[in-house]
């Protein structure tokens, strides 16, 4: 009898570098998010970052966009 492997849910992490804030702050937040994903048994497939002047809700990613 073989050992069955449980398929992990996958995650894409998205972060923004806000002008006027340090890149270290964003990097720290993304690393923390990676650790939380691992704790939640998620497999991080990709990490994206973007430089923005401010956070904009029209750029948020939901279930539909993540399927693309």
C-alpha positions, 0 to 999 in steps of 0.5 A: 500500500502506497503513501498518499500525498495530500495536495496543498492549496496554492497561493500567489502573494502580491505586495506593493512598494509604496513611495516614501516607505522603505523596501525593507518594510514591504520585504519584511511583510512579504516574508511574514506572509510567506511564513503564514502561508506555510503555517496554513499548509499553502504552497506559494507559487509566485510572489509579485511586487509593484511600486505604487504611490498609494494603495488602490482597491481597483488593483486588489486581486480576488478569486476571479483574477487569481484564476487567470 
